[in-house]
Amino acid sequence: MDKARELDSDDDKIDELYDSILNEVTSTMINDAEFAPYIIDTIFLARYMERIADKAVSIGSRTIFMITLKRPGIDE
């Protein structure tokens, strides 16, 4: 249960990391257009990782609900 509850704060860290990566690679792509195909792949990978983190939070919330019958952050 504790690990499932920690997922939400971990997701916030992943969101911040995604934003950081997006800013960094966007400026790199502007300065070095020849690397654009690789940078686009990096953006997609970062986005997929961010979505995986979102899904993990959802799974954790559902797990908490199945055990406690309370919605995390709403009924607690």
Steps between C-alpha positions, in 0.01 A plus 500: 500500500780743584670439165174552315449831682855612413430463128322835482802696625730292280281589203546870576877449479461323165282785372770751597765288332289477184461879490874541549582256222250664267651844558855373456446302183285773345779754537750245369282432197483873423879534522593170329235418240703206369420308820124561468406135424686379810356776713148418388560138606622627838185710541283197424693282745468761775127530431452124513683482833282780635186310392630180663536693825141625464380144449694384807322763710167380365584138584612603848178695558289207387697265723443724801130514417473122468658455842338787693185576296604865524619716213849637571498874556120518493355269765809494722 
